[in-house]
Amino acid sequence: MGARLHVAAANGYTDVAELLLAHKAKVNLKDADGWEPLHAAACWGQ
């Protein structure tokens, strides 16, 4: 679910992010570039 949280965060899909978090998505999971979902959100202005 981590990659899904990255996509939701980067695109501002807050409802999706909340659903993933409710199902225990890992918030500190890093993607291939070493970014966490928070970094993706900040980079894309969310």
C-alpha distance matrix in Angstrom:
0.0 3.8 5.6 5.2 6.3 8.9 10.1 10.6 12.3 14.4 15.6 16.3 14.4 14.8 14.6 11.1 10.1 12.1 10.7 7.1 9.2 11.3 8.9 8.5 5.4 7.2 9.5 11.4 9.3 11.5 11.4 14.4 16.8 16.0 14.7 12.5 11.2 14.6 16.4 15.0 16.0 19.4 20.1 19.8 21.7 19.3
3.8 0.0 3.8 5.3 5.1 6.4 8.9 9.9 10.5 12.4 14.4 15.3 14.2 14.7 15.4 12.2 10.2 12.7 12.4 8.7 9.7 12.8 11.1 9.6 5.9 5.6 7.0 8.3 5.9 7.9 8.1 11.5 13.4 12.4 11.0 8.8 8.0 11.6 13.0 12.0 13.5 16.5 17.1 17.4 19.4 17.4
5.6 3.8 0.0 3.8 5.3 5.0 6.5 8.7 9.9 10.7 12.5 14.3 13.4 14.8 15.7 12.3 11.0 14.2 13.8 10.5 12.3 15.4 13.8 13.0 9.3 9.4 10.0 10.9 8.1 8.5 7.0 9.8 11.8 11.9 10.5 9.4 8.3 12.1 12.8 10.8 12.7 15.9 15.7 15.6 18.2 16.5
5.2 5.3 3.8 0.0 3.8 5.4 5.2 6.2 8.5 9.9 10.8 12.1 10.5 12.0 12.4 8.8 8.3 11.5 10.7 7.9 10.5 13.2 12.0 12.1 8.7 10.2 10.7 12.7 10.7 11.7 10.5 13.4 15.1 15.2 13.2 11.5 9.2 12.7 14.0 11.6 12.5 16.1 16.4 15.5 17.6 15.5
6.3 5.1 5.3 3.8 0.0 3.8 5.4 5.0 5.9 8.4 9.9 10.4 9.2 9.8 10.9 8.0 5.9 9.2 9.5 6.7 8.1 11.5 11.1 10.6 7.1 8.2 7.7 10.1 9.2 10.5 10.4 13.9 14.8 14.2 11.6 9.2 6.3 9.4 11.4 9.6 9.9 13.4 14.4 13.9 15.5 13.0
8.9 6.4 5.0 5.4 3.8 0.0 3.8 5.5 5.2 6.0 8.5 10.0 10.1 11.4 13.3 10.7 8.7 12.3 13.1 10.5 11.6 15.1 14.8 13.9 10.3 10.2 8.9 10.2 8.9 8.8 7.9 11.2 11.6 11.5 8.7 7.1 4.5 7.9 8.7 6.3 7.7 11.0 11.3 11.0 13.3 11.6
10.1 8.9 6.5 5.2 5.4 3.8 0.0 3.8 5.5 5.2 6.1 8.5 8.1 10.6 12.2 9.5 8.8 12.6 13.1 11.2 13.1 16.2 15.9 15.9 12.5 13.3 12.3 13.9 12.5 12.3 10.6 13.1 13.7 14.4 11.7 10.8 7.9 10.7 11.3 8.0 8.7 12.2 12.0 10.6 13.0 11.3
10.6 9.9 8.7 6.2 5.0 5.5 3.8 0.0 3.8 5.6 5.4 5.9 4.7 6.8 8.5 6.2 5.5 9.3 10.2 9.0 10.9 13.7 14.1 14.5 11.6 13.0 11.8 14.3 13.7 14.3 13.4 16.4 16.7 16.9 13.8 12.0 8.4 10.4 12.1 9.2 8.4 12.1 12.9 11.1 12.5 9.9
12.3 10.5 9.9 8.5 5.9 5.2 5.5 3.8 0.0 3.8 5.5 5.3 6.3 7.1 10.1 8.8 6.6 10.0 12.0 10.7 11.3 14.5 15.5 15.1 12.2 12.7 10.4 12.5 12.7 12.9 12.6 15.8 15.4 15.1 11.6 9.6 5.9 6.9 8.7 6.4 4.8 8.6 9.9 8.7 9.7 7.1
14.4 12.4 10.7 9.9 8.4 6.0 5.2 5.6 3.8 0.0 3.8 5.8 7.9 9.9 12.9 11.5 10.1 13.6 15.3 14.0 14.9 18.2 18.9 18.5 15.2 15.4 13.2 14.6 14.2 13.5 12.3 14.8 13.9 14.5 11.1 10.4 7.3 8.2 8.3 4.9 4.2 7.6 7.5 5.7 7.8 6.5
15.6 14.4 12.5 10.8 9.9 8.5 6.1 5.4 5.5 3.8 0.0 3.8 5.6 8.6 11.2 10.2 10.0 13.3 14.8 14.3 15.7 18.5 19.3 19.7 16.7 17.7 15.8 17.7 17.3 16.9 15.5 17.8 17.3 18.1 14.8 14.0 10.6 11.5 12.0 8.7 7.2 10.3 10.3 7.3 8.7 7.0
16.3 15.3 14.3 12.1 10.4 10.0 8.5 5.9 5.3 5.8 3.8 0.0 3.8 5.6 8.7 8.9 8.5 11.1 13.2 13.4 14.3 16.8 18.3 18.8 16.3 17.5 15.3 17.6 18.0 18.1 17.5 20.3 19.6 19.9 16.3 14.7 11.0 11.1 12.5 10.0 7.2 10.1 11.4 8.7 8.5 5.4
14.4 14.2 13.4 10.5 9.2 10.1 8.1 4.7 6.3 7.9 5.6 3.8 0.0 3.8 5.6 5.4 6.2 8.7 10.1 10.7 12.3 14.3 15.7 16.8 14.6 16.5 15.0 17.9 17.9 18.7 18.0 20.9 21.0 21.1 17.8 15.8 12.0 12.9 14.9 12.2 10.0 13.4 14.6 12.1 12.3 9.1
14.8 14.7 14.8 12.0 9.8 11.4 10.6 6.8 7.1 9.9 8.6 5.6 3.8 0.0 3.8 5.4 4.9 6.0 8.5 9.8 10.3 12.1 14.2 15.2 13.6 15.6 13.8 17.1 17.8 19.1 19.2 22.5 22.4 21.9 18.4 15.9 12.1 12.4 15.1 13.3 10.6 13.6 15.7 13.8 13.2 9.5
14.6 15.4 15.7 12.4 10.9 13.3 12.2 8.5 10.1 12.9 11.2 8.7 5.6 3.8 0.0 3.8 5.5 5.2 6.3 8.7 9.9 10.6 12.6 14.5 13.6 16.3 15.3 18.9 19.3 21.1 21.1 24.4 24.9 24.4 21.1 18.4 14.7 15.5 18.4 16.4 14.1 17.3 19.3 17.2 16.8 13.2
11.1 12.2 12.3 8.8 8.0 10.7 9.5 6.2 8.8 11.5 10.2 8.9 5.4 5.4 3.8 0.0 3.8 5.4 5.1 6.2 8.6 9.8 10.8 12.6 11.1 14.0 13.5 16.9 16.8 18.5 18.2 21.4 22.3 22.0 19.0 16.4 12.9 14.6 17.2 14.9 13.4 17.0 18.5 16.6 17.1 13.7
10.1 10.2 11.0 8.3 5.9 8.7 8.8 5.5 6.6 10.1 10.0 8.5 6.2 4.9 5.5 3.8 0.0 3.8 5.4 5.1 6.1 8.5 9.9 10.6 8.8 11.1 10.1 13.5 13.9 15.7 16.0 19.6 20.1 19.3 16.2 13.3 9.8 11.2 14.2 12.6 11.0 14.5 16.4 15.2 15.5 12.1
12.1 12.7 14.2 11.5 9.2 12.3 12.6 9.3 10.0 13.6 13.3 11.1 8.7 6.0 5.2 5.4 3.8 0.0 3.8 5.5 5.1 6.1 8.7 9.9 9.5 12.1 11.3 15.1 16.0 18.4 19.2 22.8 23.4 22.2 19.2 15.9 12.6 13.5 16.9 15.8 13.9 17.0 19.4 18.2 18.0 14.3
10.7 12.4 13.8 10.7 9.5 13.1 13.1 10.2 12.0 15.3 14.8 13.2 10.1 8.5 6.3 5.1 5.4 3.8 0.0 3.8 5.4 5.1 6.4 8.9 8.9 12.3 12.6 16.3 16.6 19.2 19.7 23.2 24.3 23.4 20.7 17.5 14.5 16.1 19.3 17.8 16.4 19.8 21.8 20.5 20.8 17.2
7.1 8.7 10.5 7.9 6.7 10.5 11.2 9.0 10.7 14.0 14.3 13.4 10.7 9.8 8.7 6.2 5.1 5.5 3.8 0.0 3.8 5.4 5.1 6.5 5.4 8.9 9.6 13.2 13.0 15.7 16.3 19.8 21.1 20.1 17.7 14.6 11.9 14.1 17.1 15.8 15.1 18.5 20.3 19.4 20.2 16.9
9.2 9.7 12.3 10.5 8.1 11.6 13.1 10.9 11.3 14.9 15.7 14.3 12.3 10.3 9.9 8.6 6.1 5.1 5.4 3.8 0.0 3.8 5.2 5.0 4.9 7.6 7.8 11.5 12.4 15.5 16.9 20.6 21.6 19.9 17.4 13.9 11.5 13.0 16.4 15.9 14.9 17.9 20.2 19.8 20.2 16.8
11.3 12.8 15.4 13.2 11.5 15.1 16.2 13.7 14.5 18.2 18.5 16.8 14.3 12.1 10.6 9.8 8.5 6.1 5.1 5.4 3.8 0.0 3.8 5.5 7.4 10.5 11.3 14.9 15.7 19.0 20.4 24.0 25.2 23.5 21.2 17.6 15.3 16.7 20.1 19.6 18.4 21.4 23.8 23.2 23.3 19.8
8.9 11.1 13.8 12.0 11.1 14.8 15.9 14.1 15.5 18.9 19.3 18.3 15.7 14.2 12.6 10.8 9.9 8.7 6.4 5.1 5.2 3.8 0.0 3.8 5.9 9.4 11.3 14.6 14.6 18.0 19.1 22.6 24.3 22.7 20.8 17.5 15.6 17.7 20.8 20.1 19.6 22.7 24.7 24.2 24.9 21.6
8.5 9.6 13.0 12.1 10.6 13.9 15.9 14.5 15.1 18.5 19.7 18.8 16.8 15.2 14.5 12.6 10.6 9.9 8.9 6.5 5.0 5.5 3.8 0.0 3.8 6.2 8.5 11.4 11.8 15.4 17.1 20.7 22.2 20.2 18.6 15.2 13.9 15.8 18.9 18.7 18.6 21.4 23.5 23.5 24.3 21.2
5.4 5.9 9.3 8.7 7.1 10.3 12.5 11.6 12.2 15.2 16.7 16.3 14.6 13.6 13.6 11.1 8.8 9.5 8.9 5.4 4.9 7.4 5.9 3.8 0.0 3.8 6.1 9.0 8.7 12.1 13.5 17.1 18.7 16.9 15.2 11.9 10.6 13.1 15.8 15.4 15.6 18.6 20.3 20.4 21.5 18.7
7.2 5.6 9.4 10.2 8.2 10.2 13.3 13.0 12.7 15.4 17.7 17.5 16.5 15.6 16.3 14.0 11.1 12.1 12.3 8.9 7.6 10.5 9.4 6.2 3.8 0.0 3.8 5.6 5.6 9.3 11.5 15.0 16.4 14.1 12.7 9.5 9.3 11.6 14.0 14.3 15.1 17.6 19.2 20.0 21.2 18.8
9.5 7.0 10.0 10.7 7.7 8.9 12.3 11.8 10.4 13.2 15.8 15.3 15.0 13.8 15.3 13.5 10.1 11.3 12.6 9.6 7.8 11.3 11.3 8.5 6.1 3.8 0.0 3.8 5.7 8.6 11.2 14.9 15.4 12.9 10.8 7.1 6.6 8.1 10.9 11.7 12.1 14.2 16.2 17.2 18.1 15.8
11.4 8.3 10.9 12.7 10.1 10.2 13.9 14.3 12.5 14.6 17.7 17.6 17.9 17.1 18.9 16.9 13.5 15.1 16.3 13.2 11.5 14.9 14.6 11.4 9.0 5.6 3.8 0.0 3.8 6.2 9.6 13.0 13.2 10.2 8.8 5.6 7.3 8.6 10.2 11.8 13.1 14.5 16.1 17.8 19.0 17.4
9.3 5.9 8.1 10.7 9.2 8.9 12.5 13.7 12.7 14.2 17.3 18.0 17.9 17.8 19.3 16.8 13.9 16.0 16.6 13.0 12.4 15.7 14.6 11.8 8.7 5.6 5.7 3.8 0.0 3.8 6.7 10.0 11.2 8.7 8.0 5.8 7.6 10.2 11.1 11.7 13.8 15.7 16.5 18.0 19.8 18.4
11.5 7.9 8.5 11.7 10.5 8.8 12.3 14.3 12.9 13.5 16.9 18.1 18.7 19.1 21.1 18.5 15.7 18.4 19.2 15.7 15.5 19.0 18.0 15.4 12.1 9.3 8.6 6.2 3.8 0.0 3.8 6.8 7.4 4.9 4.9 4.6 7.6 10.0 9.6 10.2 13.1 14.5 14.5 16.4 18.7 17.9
11.4 8.1 7.0 10.5 10.4 7.9 10.6 13.4 12.6 12.3 15.5 17.5 18.0 19.2 21.1 18.2 16.0 19.2 19.7 16.3 16.9 20.4 19.1 17.1 13.5 11.5 11.2 9.6 6.7 3.8 0.0 3.8 5.4 5.2 5.4 6.6 8.4 11.3 10.3 9.6 13.0 14.7 13.9 15.3 18.2 17.7
14.4 11.5 9.8 13.4 13.9 11.2 13.1 16.4 15.8 14.8 17.8 20.3 20.9 22.5 24.4 21.4 19.6 22.8 23.2 19.8 20.6 24.0 22.6 20.7 17.1 15.0 14.9 13.0 10.0 6.8 3.8 0.0 3.8 5.5 7.4 9.8 11.9 14.5 12.7 12.0 15.7 17.0 15.4 17.0 20.2 20.3
16.8 13.4 11.8 15.1 14.8 11.6 13.7 16.7 15.4 13.9 17.3 19.6 21.0 22.4 24.9 22.3 20.1 23.4 24.3 21.1 21.6 25.2 24.3 22.2 18.7 16.4 15.4 13.2 11.2 7.4 5.4 3.8 0.0 3.8 5.5 9.0 11.3 13.1 10.5 10.3 14.1 14.7 12.8 14.9 18.0 18.7
16.0 12.4 11.9 15.2 14.2 11.5 14.4 16.9 15.1 14.5 18.1 19.9 21.1 21.9 24.4 22.0 19.3 22.2 23.4 20.1 19.9 23.5 22.7 20.2 16.9 14.1 12.9 10.2 8.7 4.9 5.2 5.5 3.8 0.0 3.8 6.7 10.0 11.5 9.4 10.3 13.8 14.2 13.3 15.8 18.4 18.6
14.7 11.0 10.5 13.2 11.6 8.7 11.7 13.8 11.6 11.1 14.8 16.3 17.8 18.4 21.1 19.0 16.2 19.2 20.7 17.7 17.4 21.2 20.8 18.6 15.2 12.7 10.8 8.8 8.0 4.9 5.4 7.4 5.5 3.8 0.0 3.8 6.6 7.9 5.7 6.7 10.1 10.6 10.1 12.5 14.9 14.9
12.5 8.8 9.4 11.5 9.2 7.1 10.8 12.0 9.6 10.4 14.0 14.7 15.8 15.9 18.4 16.4 13.3 15.9 17.5 14.6 13.9 17.6 17.5 15.2 11.9 9.5 7.1 5.6 5.8 4.6 6.6 9.8 9.0 6.7 3.8 0.0 3.8 5.4 5.4 6.7 9.0 10.2 10.9 12.9 14.6 13.8
11.2 8.0 8.3 9.2 6.3 4.5 7.9 8.4 5.9 7.3 10.6 11.0 12.0 12.1 14.7 12.9 9.8 12.6 14.5 11.9 11.5 15.3 15.6 13.9 10.6 9.3 6.6 7.3 7.6 7.6 8.4 11.9 11.3 10.0 6.6 3.8 0.0 3.8 5.4 5.1 6.3 8.7 9.9 10.9 12.4 10.8
14.6 11.6 12.1 12.7 9.4 7.9 10.7 10.4 6.9 8.2 11.5 11.1 12.9 12.4 15.5 14.6 11.2 13.5 16.1 14.1 13.0 16.7 17.7 15.8 13.1 11.6 8.1 8.6 10.2 10.0 11.3 14.5 13.1 11.5 7.9 5.4 3.8 0.0 3.8 5.4 5.1 6.2 8.6 10.1 10.6 9.2
16.4 13.0 12.8 14.0 11.4 8.7 11.3 12.1 8.7 8.3 12.0 12.5 14.9 15.1 18.4 17.2 14.2 16.9 19.3 17.1 16.4 20.1 20.8 18.9 15.8 14.0 10.9 10.2 11.1 9.6 10.3 12.7 10.5 9.4 5.7 5.4 5.4 3.8 0.0 3.8 5.4 5.1 6.0 8.6 9.9 9.9
15.0 12.0 10.8 11.6 9.6 6.3 8.0 9.2 6.4 4.9 8.7 10.0 12.2 13.3 16.4 14.9 12.6 15.8 17.8 15.8 15.9 19.6 20.1 18.7 15.4 14.3 11.7 11.8 11.7 10.2 9.6 12.0 10.3 10.3 6.7 6.7 5.1 5.4 3.8 0.0 3.8 5.5 5.2 6.3 8.6 8.4
16.0 13.5 12.7 12.5 9.9 7.7 8.7 8.4 4.8 4.2 7.2 7.2 10.0 10.6 14.1 13.4 11.0 13.9 16.4 15.1 14.9 18.4 19.6 18.6 15.6 15.1 12.1 13.1 13.8 13.1 13.0 15.7 14.1 13.8 10.1 9.0 6.3 5.1 5.4 3.8 0.0 3.8 5.5 5.4 6.1 4.9
19.4 16.5 15.9 16.1 13.4 11.0 12.2 12.1 8.6 7.6 10.3 10.1 13.4 13.6 17.3 17.0 14.5 17.0 19.8 18.5 17.9 21.4 22.7 21.4 18.6 17.6 14.2 14.5 15.7 14.5 14.7 17.0 14.7 14.2 10.6 10.2 8.7 6.2 5.1 5.5 3.8 0.0 3.8 5.5 5.1 5.8
20.1 17.1 15.7 16.4 14.4 11.3 12.0 12.9 9.9 7.5 10.3 11.4 14.6 15.7 19.3 18.5 16.4 19.4 21.8 20.3 20.2 23.8 24.7 23.5 20.3 19.2 16.2 16.1 16.5 14.5 13.9 15.4 12.8 13.3 10.1 10.9 9.9 8.6 6.0 5.2 5.5 3.8 0.0 3.8 5.6 7.7
19.8 17.4 15.6 15.5 13.9 11.0 10.6 11.1 8.7 5.7 7.3 8.7 12.1 13.8 17.2 16.6 15.2 18.2 20.5 19.4 19.8 23.2 24.2 23.5 20.4 20.0 17.2 17.8 18.0 16.4 15.3 17.0 14.9 15.8 12.5 12.9 10.9 10.1 8.6 6.3 5.4 5.5 3.8 0.0 3.8 5.8
21.7 19.4 18.2 17.6 15.5 13.3 13.0 12.5 9.7 7.8 8.7 8.5 12.3 13.2 16.8 17.1 15.5 18.0 20.8 20.2 20.2 23.3 24.9 24.3 21.5 21.2 18.1 19.0 19.8 18.7 18.2 20.2 18.0 18.4 14.9 14.6 12.4 10.6 9.9 8.6 6.1 5.1 5.6 3.8 0.0 3.8
19.3 17.4 16.5 15.5 13.0 11.6 11.3 9.9 7.1 6.5 7.0 5.4 9.1 9.5 13.2 13.7 12.1 14.3 17.2 16.9 16.8 19.8 21.6 21.2 18.7 18.8 15.8 17.4 18.4 17.9 17.7 20.3 18.7 18.6 14.9 13.8 10.8 9.2 9.9 8.4 4.9 5.8 7.7 5.8 3.8 0.0
